[in-house]
Amino acid sequence: MAGGIRRPSLTELVPDLYTLRFLAGIGRQALGDDGLLRAITGLFEREGFHVIGIQDLVPSLLAPQGRFGAITPTGQQLADIRTGFRAARMLGALDIGQSVVVQQGIVLAVEAAEGTDALIGRAAALAKPGSGAVMVKCAKPQQDARLDLPTIGVNTIRAAAQAGFAGIAVEAGRTLVIDLATIAREADKAGLFVMADAGDG
């Protein structure tokens, strides 16, 4: 399973009997992305499919520990990264989102149903002068690693640069990085740091 989807409202759905039984069976699980994806995966598996994670096919897409480009975060930015990991894990435990934006110790914005790009846009409007904002992205604590792992690509870097962010930190080993070499070049060109960390410091 890969790629973003737009979650339809209940009024847009025209389910058949099979889907109605499925929706009735999952109940509140359908409220969060992780719960819904787990339920859908369980349905596929009951129908005889074997669901595997993208990292089982292309393990090189998982974020390696360390810095991706030449730029190093400042002490304040490292502190913001630690705050961001704590906040993102709390957010994820509630099955709300995977990303937060932190600036100078203050959580500016959290990701919800709107996704990462909209999060970046909202946070940009709230940023203050001084040390730039940092986006932190990590897997939900309860996340099934086969489904909806956090992901960054070149467009993420460009959006963060346009928003005036100082950098991006992701969870090492549990985030997909699409075209790491290009991300590093784009980040250096934009003056952004990009790094992966275990997030337990």
N, CA, C and O atoms as a DFTB+ gen file, in Angstrom:
804 C
 N C O
     1  1       0.858      -1.178       0.000
     2  2       0.000       0.000       0.000
     3  2       0.896       1.229       0.000
     4  3       1.783       1.366       0.843
     5  1       0.655       2.119      -0.952
     6  2       1.481       3.324      -1.019
     7  2       0.678       4.448      -1.645
     8  3      -0.222       4.214      -2.452
     9  1       1.015       5.675      -1.260
    10  2       0.380       6.840      -1.855
    11  2      -0.740       7.389      -0.996
    12  3      -1.346       6.677      -0.195
    13  1      -0.998       8.671      -1.182
    14  2      -2.036       9.343      -0.410
    15  2      -3.419       9.070      -0.978
    16  3      -3.576       8.817      -2.172
    17  1      -4.400       9.124      -0.124
    18  2      -5.786       9.003      -0.569
    19  2      -6.599      10.107       0.105
    20  3      -6.260      10.576       1.191
    21  1      -7.667      10.504      -0.558
    22  2      -8.598      11.443       0.056
    23  2      -9.681      10.627       0.725
    24  3     -10.358       9.828       0.078
    25  1      -9.845      10.828       2.021
    26  2     -10.862      10.078       2.754
    27  2     -12.230      10.702       2.456
    28  3     -12.437      11.877       2.757
    29  1     -13.164       9.948       1.874
    30  2     -14.471      10.526       1.550
    31  2     -15.318      10.710       2.807
    32  3     -15.103      10.028       3.809
    33  1     -16.269      11.622       2.754
    34  2     -17.220      11.757       3.852
    35  2     -18.213      10.596       3.763
    36  3     -18.351       9.963       2.717
    37  1     -18.893      10.332       4.858
    38  2     -19.853       9.228       4.876
    39  2     -20.974       9.440       3.869
    40  3     -21.530       8.481       3.333
    41  1     -21.309      10.728       3.611
    42  2     -22.393      11.001       2.663
    43  2     -21.988      10.694       1.223
    44  3     -22.854      10.536       0.362
    45  1     -20.689      10.608       0.951
    46  2     -20.226      10.298      -0.405
    47  2     -20.192       8.799      -0.687
    48  3     -20.124       8.383      -1.844
    49  1     -20.238       7.992       0.363
    50  2     -20.120       6.544       0.196
    51  2     -21.431       5.927      -0.277
    52  3     -22.513       6.298       0.178
    53  1     -21.309       4.988      -1.192
    54  2     -22.458       4.174      -1.610
    55  2     -22.018       2.716      -1.473
    56  3     -21.723       2.049      -2.465
    57  1     -21.977       2.226      -0.220
    58  2     -21.416       0.882      -0.004
    59  2     -22.369      -0.234      -0.415
    60  3     -23.589      -0.104      -0.315
    61  1     -21.776      -1.337      -0.881
    62  2     -22.565      -2.541      -1.119
    63  2     -22.704      -3.297       0.208
    64  3     -22.196      -2.847       1.235
    65  1     -23.383      -4.430       0.186
    66  2     -23.640      -5.175       1.417
    67  2     -22.343      -5.641       2.072
    68  3     -22.209      -5.603       3.295
    69  1     -21.386      -6.081       1.250
    70  2     -20.085      -6.533       1.763
    71  2     -19.404      -5.400       2.540
    72  3     -18.902      -5.609       3.644
    73  1     -19.395      -4.195       1.949
    74  2     -18.744      -3.041       2.583
    75  2     -19.503      -2.600       3.824
    76  3     -18.890      -2.215       4.820
    77  1     -20.826      -2.650       3.777
    78  2     -21.615      -2.291       4.960
    79  2     -21.284      -3.197       6.140
    80  3     -21.137      -2.729       7.269
    81  1     -21.168      -4.495       5.872
    82  2     -20.801      -5.429       6.949
    83  2     -19.408      -5.109       7.492
    84  3     -19.175      -5.159       8.700
    85  1     -18.481      -4.779       6.577
    86  2     -17.118      -4.433       6.995
    87  2     -17.133      -3.187       7.872
    88  3     -16.526      -3.184       8.943
    89  1     -17.816      -2.126       7.437
    90  2     -17.856      -0.870       8.193
    91  2     -18.526      -1.058       9.548
    92  3     -18.093      -0.484      10.546
    93  1     -19.585      -1.866       9.578
    94  2     -20.262      -2.131      10.854
    95  2     -19.335      -2.885      11.811
    96  3     -19.393      -2.690      13.025
    97  1     -18.493      -3.736      11.261
    98  2     -17.594      -4.539      12.092
    99  2     -16.432      -3.766      12.681
   100  3     -15.942      -4.111      13.756
   101  1     -15.977      -2.715      11.987
   102  2     -14.790      -2.012      12.494
   103  2     -15.147      -0.860      13.424
   104  3     -14.324      -0.467      14.251
   105  1     -16.350      -0.310      13.310
   106  2     -16.803       0.726      14.237
   107  2     -15.828       1.872      14.376
   108  3     -15.464       2.519      13.394
   109  1     -15.402       2.120      15.616
   110  2     -14.548       3.286      15.930
   111  2     -13.150       3.174      15.336
   112  3     -12.448       4.181      15.247
   113  1     -12.723       1.977      14.925
   114  2     -11.413       1.827      14.288
   115  2     -11.294       2.719      13.052
   116  3     -10.195       3.134      12.683
   117  1     -12.410       3.006      12.426
   118  2     -12.396       3.768      11.179
   119  2     -12.093       5.235      11.392
   120  3     -11.908       5.969      10.421
   121  1     -12.036       5.687      12.650
   122  2     -11.858       7.111      12.906
   123  2     -10.440       7.589      12.569
   124  3     -10.276       8.693      12.051
   125  1      -9.433       6.792      12.850
   126  2      -8.052       7.184      12.576
   127  2      -7.487       6.414      11.398
   128  3      -7.954       5.321      11.079
   129  1      -6.466       6.994      10.743
   130  2      -5.879       6.335       9.576
   131  2      -5.296       4.974       9.926
   132  3      -5.495       4.000       9.199
   133  1      -4.570       4.909      11.048
   134  2      -3.922       3.650      11.411
   135  2      -4.961       2.561      11.673
   136  3      -4.824       1.435      11.195
   137  1      -5.992       2.901      12.430
   138  2      -7.033       1.922      12.721
   139  2      -7.748       1.450      11.465
   140  3      -8.014       0.259      11.304
   141  1      -8.059       2.392      10.573
   142  2      -8.751       2.036       9.341
   143  2      -7.873       1.155       8.452
   144  3      -8.346       0.157       7.907
   145  1      -6.596       1.519       8.302
   146  2      -5.694       0.732       7.462
   147  2      -5.478      -0.674       8.027
   148  3      -5.390      -1.641       7.271
   149  1      -5.394      -0.787       9.343
   150  2      -5.266      -2.113       9.958
   151  2      -6.499      -2.964       9.656
   152  3      -6.397      -4.150       9.344
   153  1      -7.660      -2.329       9.756
   154  2      -8.900      -3.070       9.500
   155  2      -8.973      -3.518       8.042
   156  3      -9.366      -4.652       7.764
   157  1      -8.600      -2.641       7.110
   158  2      -8.620      -3.001       5.689
   159  2      -7.616      -4.114       5.408
   160  3      -7.902      -5.045       4.655
   161  1      -6.432      -4.008       6.023
   162  2      -5.416      -5.045       5.837
   163  2      -5.912      -6.388       6.369
   164  3      -5.711      -7.425       5.738
   165  1      -6.562      -6.361       7.533
   166  2      -7.127      -7.594       8.073
   167  2      -8.149      -8.206       7.131
   168  3      -8.221      -9.425       6.979
   169  1      -8.944      -7.338       6.496
   170  2      -9.924      -7.817       5.521
   171  2      -9.230      -8.484       4.336
   172  3      -9.627      -9.570       3.913
   173  1      -8.194      -7.836       3.798
   174  2      -7.438      -8.419       2.679
   175  2      -6.861      -9.777       3.068
   176  3      -6.911     -10.731       2.291
   177  1      -6.312      -9.851       4.283
   178  2      -5.676     -11.101       4.715
   179  2      -6.707     -12.213       4.895
   180  3      -6.426     -13.376       4.603
   181  1      -7.894     -11.861       5.372
   182  2      -8.954     -12.875       5.486
   183  2      -9.397     -13.376       4.116
   184  3      -9.911     -14.487       3.986
   185  1      -9.194     -12.547       3.097
   186  2      -9.543     -12.939       1.726
   187  2      -8.384     -13.677       1.030
   188  3      -8.480     -14.028      -0.146
   189  1      -7.290     -13.906       1.774
   190  2      -6.200     -14.709       1.233
   191  2      -4.990     -13.938       0.729
   192  3      -4.037     -14.549       0.246
   193  1      -5.002     -12.606       0.830
   194  2      -3.846     -11.817       0.405
   195  2      -2.788     -11.808       1.502
   196  3      -3.095     -11.948       2.686
   197  1      -1.535     -11.641       1.084
   198  2      -0.426     -11.506       2.036
   199  2       0.135     -10.093       1.863
   200  3       0.726      -9.782       0.829
   201  1      -0.048      -9.243       2.870
   202  2       0.380      -7.838       2.792
   203  2       1.776      -7.701       3.385
   204  3       2.021      -8.106       4.522
   205  1       2.681      -7.130       2.611
   206  2       4.042      -6.879       3.097
   207  2       4.343      -5.392       2.980
   208  3       3.682      -4.673       2.231
   209  1       5.343      -4.939       3.723
   210  2       5.727      -3.532       3.696
   211  2       6.680      -3.239       2.554
   212  3       7.394      -4.122       2.079
   213  1       6.681      -1.984       2.119
   214  2       7.585      -1.581       1.038
   215  2       9.039      -1.812       1.433
   216  3       9.878      -2.092       0.576
   217  1       9.345      -1.695       2.736
   218  2      10.729      -1.889       3.190
   219  2      11.186      -3.336       3.025
   220  3      12.386      -3.609       3.007
   221  1      10.236      -4.266       2.905
   222  2      10.608      -5.654       2.639
   223  2      11.037      -5.847       1.193
   224  3      11.786      -6.771       0.878
   225  1      10.558      -4.969       0.316
   226  2      10.925      -5.032      -1.099
   227  2      12.105      -4.127      -1.420
   228  3      12.994      -4.503      -2.184
   229  1      12.113      -2.922      -0.828
   230  2      13.163      -1.929      -1.109
   231  2      13.665      -1.367       0.226
   232  3      13.331      -0.238       0.586
   233  1      14.463      -2.148       0.961
   234  2      14.903      -1.691       2.288
   235  2      15.747      -0.416       2.247
   236  3      15.862       0.286       3.252
   237  1      16.330      -0.120       1.101
   238  2      17.164       1.087       0.989
   239  2      16.349       2.369       1.095
   240  3      16.929       3.447       1.228
   241  1      15.019       2.286       1.040
   242  2      14.185       3.482       1.177
   243  2      14.047       3.942       2.626
   244  3      13.628       5.073       2.874
   245  1      14.392       3.087       3.582
   246  2      14.289       3.477       4.985
   247  2      15.384       4.483       5.342
   248  3      16.534       4.338       4.927
   249  1      15.018       5.487       6.104
   250  2      15.945       6.573       6.456
   251  2      17.120       6.050       7.273
   252  3      16.925       5.441       8.324
   253  1      18.345       6.286       6.792
   254  2      19.516       5.910       7.595
   255  2      19.773       6.956       8.681
   256  3      19.471       8.136       8.505
   257  1      20.329       6.508       9.797
   258  2      20.655       7.418      10.891
   259  2      21.658       8.466      10.414
   260  3      22.607       8.147       9.697
   261  1      21.443       9.710      10.815
   262  2      22.415      10.762      10.543
   263  2      21.891      11.863       9.642
   264  3      20.706      11.926       9.316
   265  1      22.821      12.735       9.249
   266  2      22.502      13.904       8.431
   267  2      22.531      13.531       6.963
   268  3      23.399      12.766       6.543
   269  1      21.598      14.056       6.166
   270  2      21.544      13.728       4.748
   271  2      22.343      14.699       3.889
   272  3      22.838      14.311       2.831
   273  1      22.480      15.929       4.311
   274  2      23.209      16.933       3.542
   275  2      24.365      17.479       4.349
   276  3      24.855      16.835       5.276
   277  1      24.795      18.683       3.983
   278  2      25.977      19.276       4.611
   279  2      25.643      20.147       5.817
   280  3      26.541      20.507       6.578
   281  1      24.382      20.489       6.004
   282  2      24.013      21.474       7.023
   283  2      23.681      20.782       8.340
   284  3      22.955      19.789       8.374
   285  1      24.227      21.328       9.420
   286  2      24.064      20.771      10.760
   287  2      23.102      21.636      11.568
   288  3      23.219      22.861      11.544
   289  1      22.150      21.030      12.287
   290  2      21.250      21.832      13.123
   291  2      21.987      22.473      14.291
   292  3      22.971      21.928      14.790
   293  1      21.502      23.635      14.722
   294  2      22.063      24.335      15.881
   295  2      21.594      23.654      17.163
   296  3      20.766      22.744      17.131
   297  1      22.137      24.110      18.293
   298  2      21.708      23.583      19.579
   299  2      20.224      23.779      19.819
   300  3      19.549      22.870      20.303
   301  1      19.703      24.965      19.484
   302  2      18.274      25.224      19.643
   303  2      17.451      24.299      18.754
   304  3      16.413      23.783      19.169
   305  1      17.916      24.101      17.550
   306  2      17.181      23.235      16.622
   307  2      17.206      21.779      17.077
   308  3      16.221      21.062      16.905
   309  1      18.323      21.333      17.658
   310  2      18.376      19.971      18.210
   311  2      17.388      19.820      19.364
   312  3      16.738      18.784      19.501
   313  1      17.279      20.867      20.199
   314  2      16.297      20.836      21.290
   315  2      14.885      20.781      20.728
   316  3      14.032      20.070      21.260
   317  1      14.628      21.534      19.648
   318  2      13.305      21.514      19.014
   319  2      12.996      20.138      18.424
   320  3      11.849      19.692      18.446
   321  1      14.018      19.470      17.901
   322  2      13.828      18.118      17.365
   323  2      13.399      17.175      18.487
   324  3      12.483      16.373      18.303
   325  1      14.049      17.261      19.643
   326  2      13.673      16.392      20.767
   327  2      12.227      16.662      21.199
   328  3      11.461      15.733      21.455
   329  1      11.865      17.954      21.277
   330  2      10.480      18.311      21.607
   331  2       9.527      17.764      20.553
   332  3       8.458      17.247      20.877
   333  1       9.923      17.882      19.295
   334  2       9.089      17.419      18.197
   335  2       8.837      15.920      18.241
   336  3       7.716      15.472      18.002
   337  1       9.865      15.146      18.542
   338  2       9.672      13.692      18.627
   339  2       8.706      13.341      19.757
   340  3       7.840      12.483      19.589
   341  1       8.850      13.998      20.901
   342  2       7.931      13.710      22.016
   343  2       6.492      14.055      21.619
   344  3       5.570      13.273      21.852
   345  1       6.313      15.238      21.013
   346  2       4.963      15.674      20.624
   347  2       4.380      14.778      19.532
   348  3       3.204      14.418      19.584
   349  1       5.196      14.420      18.551
   350  2       4.705      13.592      17.442
   351  2       4.307      12.208      17.928
   352  3       3.341      11.635      17.426
   353  1       5.025      11.666      18.885
   354  2       4.665      10.342      19.405
   355  2       3.358      10.390      20.196
   356  3       2.556       9.458      20.134
   357  1       3.147      11.476      20.938
   358  2       1.862      11.619      21.641
   359  2       0.712      11.749      20.642
   360  3      -0.355      11.160      20.815
   361  1       0.958      12.535      19.592
   362  2      -0.044      12.715      18.538
   363  2      -0.342      11.379      17.859
   364  3      -1.499      11.031      17.623
   365  1       0.716      10.642      17.554
   366  2       0.561       9.357      16.890
   367  2      -0.156       8.331      17.744
   368  3      -0.929       7.523      17.231
   369  1       0.097       8.356      19.052
   370  2      -0.556       7.399      19.943
   371  2      -2.076       7.562      19.924
   372  3      -2.815       6.617      20.200
   373  1      -2.530       8.769      19.597
   374  2      -3.961       9.041      19.475
   375  2      -4.467       8.788      18.058
   376  3      -5.637       9.034      17.765
   377  1      -3.588       8.296      17.171
   378  2      -3.916       8.000      15.771
   379  2      -4.442       9.247      15.053
   380  3      -5.447       9.199      14.343
   381  1      -3.736      10.360      15.257
   382  2      -4.135      11.622      14.625
   383  2      -3.235      11.960      13.450
   384  3      -3.732      12.231      12.357
   385  1      -1.916      11.950      13.650
   386  2      -0.995      12.305      12.578
   387  2       0.411      11.848      12.909
   388  3       0.641      11.212      13.937
   389  1       1.359      12.178      12.025
   390  2       2.742      11.718      12.174
   391  2       3.743      12.860      12.295
   392  3       4.921      12.608      12.552
   393  1       3.313      14.107      12.117
   394  2       4.265      15.217      12.019
   395  2       3.863      16.385      12.905
   396  3       2.683      16.641      13.148
   397  1       4.885      17.080      13.375
   398  2       4.671      18.340      14.095
   399  2       5.717      19.339      13.620
   400  3       6.750      18.962      13.067
   401  1       5.435      20.614      13.843
   402  2       6.412      21.671      13.559
   403  2       6.673      22.418      14.855
   404  3       5.743      22.866      15.526
   405  1       7.954      22.547      15.200
   406  2       8.365      23.168      16.456
   407  2       9.318      24.317      16.139
   408  3      10.168      24.208      15.255
   409  1       9.167      25.413      16.869
   410  2      10.100      26.528      16.735
   411  2      10.395      27.096      18.114
   412  3       9.488      27.512      18.836
   413  1      11.670      27.108      18.469
   414  2      12.129      27.683      19.730
   415  2      11.342      27.137      20.928
   416  3      10.934      27.880      21.821
   417  1      11.146      25.834      20.915
   418  2      10.502      25.161      22.036
   419  2       8.990      25.154      22.000
   420  3       8.361      24.544      22.865
   421  1       8.383      25.817      21.020
   422  2       6.924      25.903      20.932
   423  2       6.434      25.069      19.759
   424  3       6.950      25.189      18.648
   425  1       5.435      24.219      20.005
   426  2       4.824      23.450      18.918
   427  2       3.904      24.393      18.153
   428  3       2.877      24.826      18.675
   429  1       4.274      24.710      16.914
   430  2       3.488      25.631      16.094
   431  2       2.270      24.967      15.485
   432  3       1.209      25.586      15.408
   433  1       2.396      23.733      15.055
   434  2       1.297      23.064      14.354
   435  2       1.493      21.561      14.426
   436  3       2.616      21.069      14.526
   437  1       0.372      20.836      14.373
   438  2       0.397      19.380      14.348
   439  2      -0.378      18.904      13.126
   440  3      -1.320      19.556      12.676
   441  1       0.035      17.765      12.604
   442  2      -0.621      17.206      11.423
   443  2      -1.884      16.465      11.824
   444  3      -1.906      15.721      12.804
   445  1      -2.934      16.683      11.046
   446  2      -4.168      15.926      11.231
   447  2      -4.581      15.370       9.874
   448  3      -3.732      14.896       9.120
   449  1      -5.848      15.419       9.557
   450  2      -6.343      14.793       8.329
   451  2      -5.858      15.489       7.063
   452  3      -5.886      14.901       5.981
   453  1      -5.412      16.737       7.191
   454  2      -5.075      17.513       5.986
   455  2      -3.753      17.118       5.350
   456  3      -3.537      17.423       4.178
   457  1      -2.856      16.450       6.077
   458  2      -1.599      15.987       5.517
   459  2      -0.436      16.950       5.715
   460  3      -0.597      18.043       6.258
   461  1       0.747      16.516       5.261
   462  2       1.995      17.227       5.543
   463  2       2.068      18.582       4.859
   464  3       2.478      19.560       5.485
   465  1       1.684      18.665       3.598
   466  2       1.801      19.940       2.880
   467  2       0.978      21.029       3.544
   468  3       1.437      22.162       3.690
   469  1      -0.241      20.686       3.946
   470  2      -1.084      21.676       4.615
   471  2      -0.517      22.040       5.983
   472  3      -0.608      23.193       6.403
   473  1       0.066      21.068       6.679
   474  2       0.732      21.342       7.956
   475  2       1.836      22.373       7.760
   476  3       1.934      23.334       8.524
   477  1       2.660      22.179       6.749
   478  2       3.762      23.109       6.486
   479  2       3.220      24.510       6.225
   480  3       3.756      25.491       6.740
   481  1       2.161      24.607       5.427
   482  2       1.577      25.915       5.133
   483  2       1.031      26.601       6.366
   484  3       1.223      27.805       6.538
   485  1       0.351      25.857       7.231
   486  2      -0.194      26.446       8.463
   487  2       0.919      26.905       9.381
   488  3       0.846      27.987       9.962
   489  1       1.966      26.072       9.515
   490  2       3.061      26.417      10.413
   491  2       3.821      27.645       9.920
   492  3       4.268      28.463      10.724
   493  1       3.968      27.776       8.608
   494  2       4.676      28.931       8.045
   495  2       4.008      30.233       8.462
   496  3       4.688      31.227       8.721
   497  1       2.690      30.232       8.527
   498  2       1.956      31.447       8.891
   499  2       2.114      31.788      10.372
   500  3       1.826      32.913      10.781
   501  1       2.571      30.824      11.179
   502  2       2.698      31.032      12.629
   503  2       4.137      31.244      13.077
   504  3       4.386      31.534      14.247
   505  1       5.090      31.102      12.152
   506  2       6.512      31.173      12.520
   507  2       6.886      32.560      13.026
   508  3       6.279      33.565      12.659
   509  1       7.909      32.582      13.883
   510  2       8.391      33.815      14.501
   511  2       9.783      34.121      13.978
   512  3      10.420      33.259      13.372
   513  1      10.268      35.345      14.204
   514  2      11.664      35.647      13.849
   515  2      12.617      34.802      14.703
   516  3      12.228      34.275      15.745
   517  1      13.845      34.683      14.255
   518  2      14.850      33.941      15.014
   519  2      15.078      32.568      14.428
   520  3      14.833      32.334      13.244
   521  1      15.550      31.658      15.266
   522  2      15.850      30.302      14.818
   523  2      14.639      29.695      14.136
   524  3      13.540      29.683      14.690
   525  1      14.853      29.188      12.919
   526  2      13.740      28.723      12.100
   527  2      13.042      27.498      12.656
   528  3      13.575      26.787      13.508
   529  1      11.829      27.264      12.152
   530  2      11.024      26.123      12.586
   531  2      11.608      24.813      12.061
   532  3      12.319      24.781      11.056
   533  1      11.286      23.743      12.770
   534  2      11.756      22.404      12.439
   535  2      10.540      21.484      12.328
   536  3       9.685      21.469      13.214
   537  1      10.466      20.726      11.247
   538  2       9.415      19.719      11.137
   539  2       9.979      18.367      11.564
   540  3      11.067      17.974      11.142
   541  1       9.235      17.670      12.396
   542  2       9.626      16.341      12.866
   543  2       8.539      15.361      12.441
   544  3       7.348      15.608      12.628
   545  1       8.978      14.246      11.864
   546  2       8.041      13.257      11.318
   547  2       8.462      11.888      11.834
   548  3       9.621      11.500      11.691
   549  1       7.523      11.149      12.436
   550  2       7.871       9.812      12.916
   551  2       6.649       8.903      12.863
   552  3       5.510       9.361      12.774
   553  1       6.918       7.612      12.921
   554  2       5.845       6.624      12.910
   555  2       5.056       6.697      14.212
   556  3       5.584       7.083      15.255
   557  1       3.787       6.322      14.134
   558  2       2.976       6.232      15.339
   559  2       3.476       5.059      16.190
   560  3       3.885       4.035      15.642
   561  1       3.448       5.195      17.511
   562  2       3.990       4.108      18.353
   563  2       3.377       2.739      18.051
   564  3       4.067       1.721      18.120
   565  1       2.079       2.711      17.718
   566  2       1.378       1.457      17.487
   567  2       1.337       1.072      16.014
   568  3       0.639       0.130      15.638
   569  1       2.075       1.787      15.182
   570  2       1.954       1.646      13.729
   571  2       2.361       0.262      13.222
   572  3       3.396      -0.279      13.612
   573  1       1.539      -0.288      12.359
   574  2       1.900      -1.487      11.615
   575  2       2.904      -1.037      10.552
   576  3       2.564      -0.240       9.678
   577  1       4.121      -1.537      10.622
   578  2       5.198      -1.048       9.747
   579  2       4.955      -1.343       8.272
   580  3       5.672      -0.819       7.420
   581  1       3.972      -2.161       7.955
   582  2       3.655      -2.436       6.548
   583  2       2.805      -1.337       5.925
   584  3       2.660      -1.276       4.704
   585  1       2.245      -0.472       6.761
   586  2       1.201       0.447       6.299
   587  2       1.533       1.896       6.619
   588  3       1.829       2.229       7.766
   589  1       1.485       2.758       5.610
   590  2       1.505       4.207       5.826
   591  2       2.679       4.692       6.670
   592  3       2.500       5.529       7.555
   593  1       3.874       4.176       6.407
   594  2       5.033       4.719       7.109
   595  2       5.199       6.194       6.732
   596  3       4.876       6.582       5.609
   597  1       5.698       7.019       7.660
   598  2       5.960       8.409       7.299
   599  2       6.927       8.464       6.122
   600  3       7.819       7.626       5.992
   601  1       6.734       9.465       5.270
   602  2       7.504       9.553       4.034
   603  2       7.884      10.996       3.751
   604  3       7.087      11.909       3.965
   605  1       9.114      11.199       3.267
   606  2       9.500      12.508       2.740
   607  2      10.115      12.317       1.361
   608  3      10.698      11.277       1.053
   609  1       9.966      13.342       0.549
   610  2      10.564      13.351      -0.778
   611  2      11.039      14.754      -1.111
   612  3      11.031      15.638      -0.255
   613  1      11.442      14.951      -2.320
   614  2      11.967      16.250      -2.751
   615  2      10.929      17.349      -2.573
   616  3      11.275      18.466      -2.186
   617  1       9.667      17.053      -2.849
   618  2       8.626      18.066      -2.692
   619  2       8.480      18.515      -1.239
   620  3       8.153      19.671      -0.972
   621  1       8.724      17.600      -0.304
   622  2       8.685      17.967       1.119
   623  2       9.767      18.995       1.418
   624  3       9.531      19.969       2.133
   625  1      10.964      18.771       0.862
   626  2      12.080      19.688       1.088
   627  2      11.760      21.053       0.497
   628  3      11.998      22.081       1.131
   629  1      11.225      21.063      -0.707
   630  2      10.910      22.339      -1.360
   631  2       9.832      23.107      -0.601
   632  3       9.914      24.327      -0.462
   633  1       8.826      22.392      -0.113
   634  2       7.759      23.051       0.643
   635  2       8.295      23.622       1.950
   636  3       7.931      24.731       2.341
   637  1       9.163      22.862       2.631
   638  2       9.747      23.345       3.884
   639  2      10.634      24.559       3.642
   640  3      10.637      25.498       4.439
   641  1      11.383      24.545       2.549
   642  2      12.241      25.690       2.213
   643  2      11.390      26.917       1.918
   644  3      11.704      28.014       2.382
   645  1      10.329      26.748       1.163
   646  2       9.453      27.867       0.834
   647  2       8.801      28.439       2.093
   648  3       8.533      29.639       2.169
   649  1       8.548      27.578       3.077
   650  2       7.939      28.019       4.334
   651  2       8.944      28.679       5.276
   652  3       8.559      29.224       6.311
   653  1      10.236      28.633       4.923
   654  2      11.256      29.245       5.764
   655  2      11.715      28.389       6.926
   656  3      12.274      28.909       7.892
   657  1      11.489      27.084       6.850
   658  2      11.913      26.199       7.928
   659  2      13.437      26.103       7.977
   660  3      14.122      26.326       6.978
   661  1      13.948      25.767       9.159
   662  2      15.380      25.535       9.316
   663  2      15.749      24.120       8.900
   664  3      16.866      23.882       8.440
   665  1      14.819      23.176       9.057
   666  2      15.156      21.809       8.707
   667  2      14.054      20.816       8.998
   668  3      12.965      21.165       9.452
   669  1      14.378      19.559       8.717
   670  2      13.449      18.442       8.877
   671  2      14.197      17.311       9.571
   672  3      15.335      16.994       9.223
   673  1      13.540      16.708      10.560
   674  2      14.081      15.506      11.201
   675  2      13.038      14.406      11.095
   676  3      11.850      14.639      11.321
   677  1      13.488      13.203      10.750
   678  2      12.589      12.056      10.632
   679  2      13.120      10.919      11.484
   680  3      14.268      10.938      11.927
   681  1      12.275       9.935      11.706
   682  2      12.669       8.795      12.525
   683  2      13.491       7.816      11.699
   684  3      13.023       7.293      10.688
   685  1      14.710       7.578      12.138
   686  2      15.605       6.657      11.433
   687  2      15.029       5.248      11.460
   688  3      14.530       4.785      12.485
   689  1      15.108       4.566      10.302
   690  2      14.675       3.181      10.213
   691  2      13.182       2.970      10.132
   692  3      12.731       1.847       9.909
   693  1      12.391       4.042      10.310
   694  2      10.925       3.902      10.266
   695  2      10.282       4.995       9.409
   696  3       9.080       5.240       9.509
   697  1      11.086       5.646       8.569
   698  2      10.583       6.660       7.644
   699  2      11.089       6.318       6.251
   700  3      12.248       5.938       6.082
   701  1      10.226       6.452       5.260
   702  2      10.638       6.244       3.877
   703  2      11.189       7.549       3.322
   704  3      10.577       8.608       3.466
   705  1      12.343       7.460       2.691
   706  2      12.990       8.628       2.087
   707  2      13.101       8.352       0.594
   708  3      13.842       7.468       0.164
   709  1      12.353       9.121      -0.186
   710  2      12.299       8.905      -1.625
   711  2      13.367       9.747      -2.303
   712  3      13.272      10.974      -2.332
   713  1      14.399       9.079      -2.856
   714  2      15.511       9.724      -3.564
   715  2      16.373      10.556      -2.614
   716  3      16.413      11.784      -2.692
   717  1      17.051       9.856      -1.728
   718  2      17.853      10.501      -0.681
   719  2      18.911      11.440      -1.255
   720  3      19.112      12.533      -0.726
   721  1      19.589      11.034      -2.327
   722  2      20.658      11.862      -2.890
   723  2      20.114      13.203      -3.382
   724  3      20.733      14.244      -3.163
   725  1      18.962      13.177      -4.042
   726  2      18.366      14.428      -4.520
   727  2      17.864      15.270      -3.358
   728  3      17.986      16.495      -3.383
   729  1      17.306      14.631      -2.347
   730  2      16.876      15.356      -1.147
   731  2      18.050      16.099      -0.525
   732  3      17.925      17.267      -0.157
   733  1      19.194      15.421      -0.405
   734  2      20.379      16.054       0.185
   735  2      20.822      17.261      -0.639
   736  3      21.156      18.305      -0.078
   737  1      20.825      17.126      -1.965
   738  2      21.220      18.248      -2.830
   739  2      20.247      19.420      -2.693
   740  3      20.663      20.572      -2.572
   741  1      18.956      19.114      -2.713
   742  2      17.937      20.168      -2.600
   743  2      18.024      20.867      -1.248
   744  3      17.883      22.087      -1.160
   745  1      18.257      20.092      -0.204
   746  2      18.356      20.670       1.136
   747  2      19.560      21.598       1.238
   748  3      19.456      22.693       1.791
   749  1      20.697      21.165       0.709
   750  2      21.889      22.015       0.739
   751  2      21.666      23.299      -0.052
   752  3      22.066      24.382       0.373
   753  1      21.029      23.162      -1.197
   754  2      20.760      24.329      -2.037
   755  2      19.825      25.316      -1.318
   756  3      19.966      26.531      -1.455
   757  1      18.880      24.776      -0.560
   758  2      17.905      25.625       0.131
   759  2      18.389      26.112       1.492
   760  3      17.756      26.970       2.106
   761  1      19.513      25.565       1.967
   762  2      20.018      25.955       3.279
   763  2      19.298      25.276       4.444
   764  3      19.246      25.807       5.553
   765  1      18.745      24.097       4.172
   766  2      18.014      23.333       5.189
   767  2      18.847      22.154       5.682
   768  3      19.606      21.570       4.909
   769  1      18.715      21.800       6.948
   770  2      19.269      20.512       7.373
   771  2      18.171      19.468       7.208
   772  3      16.988      19.769       7.364
   773  1      18.569      18.249       6.894
   774  2      17.653      17.104       6.896
   775  2      18.404      15.963       7.567
   776  3      19.547      15.670       7.216
   777  1      17.763      15.331       8.519
   778  2      18.449      14.279       9.279
   779  2      17.459      13.234       9.748
   780  3      16.252      13.468       9.807
   781  1      18.007      12.066      10.082
   782  2      17.204      11.003      10.678
   783  2      17.818      10.643      12.026
   784  3      19.038      10.567      12.174
   785  1      16.951      10.425      12.994
   786  2      17.400      10.140      14.344
   787  2      16.444       9.129      14.968
   788  3      15.294       9.013      14.545
   789  1      16.913       8.409      15.960
   790  2      16.038       7.450      16.637
   791  2      14.967       8.171      17.440
   792  3      13.913       7.604      17.727
   793  1      15.236       9.422      17.801
   794  2      14.235      10.210      18.508
   795  2      14.067       9.850      19.962
   796  3      13.042      10.174      20.562
   797  1      15.054       9.182      20.549
   798  2      14.929       8.787      21.946
   799  2      15.891       9.528      22.852
   800  3      16.067       9.179      24.020
   801  1      16.525      10.584      22.280
   802  2      17.489      11.345      23.078
   803  2      16.868      12.462      23.872
   804  3      17.571      13.178      24.585
